[in-house]
Amino acid sequence: MIAIKNILVPTDFGEASDAALTYGRELASRFGATLHVLHVANNIYLNAFGAESYAVMAPRMQADLEANARKELDELLIDSDKSGPPTTRAILTSSTPAYAIVDYAHDKHIDLIVMGTHGRGPLAHMIMGSVAERVVRTASCPVLTVRHPEHEFVWPDALTAVAHA
């Protein structure tokens, strides 16, 4: 038997992450698991260009970046009828999102990571790398990657009833 108690969905607030969240919610509901939704905010301190005015503004900019991420995360997770799975929200600051995701998964005893992937071509992948690929290679738990748009197997209940009628 598969025991899944904690499911992690990292989000960058893009379409692929939204698709992954749909899968994560459904899986968490089916398994009676807690859904962890994580956003990794970019650490702007490590991207400083040496300008003195930038260094003075950096703390406020970092706080604003994290506050905006928190607001977006709250809007993303609105559950007006309280029918969804128990949900934990988290925002981390890091310059390496993949490692922040893997560390969070380890620290919170995550059983499954569900994450979106953009499905870039080989050249873009070579130049930009892939957070999803790094997570797949380094996570100690299974990782389900979801592309958008691709084959969907999570349907709202009403659509399932109509499709099988």
ABEGO torsion letter per residue (X at the ends): XBBBABBBBBBAGBAAAAAAAAAAAAAAAAAGBBBBBBBBBBBAAAABAGBAAAAAAAAAAAAAAAAAAAAAAAAAABBAAGABBBBBBBBBBBABAAAAAAAAAAAAGBABBBBBBAGBBAAAAAAAEBAAAAAAAABABBBBBBBOBBBBABBBAAAAAAAAX
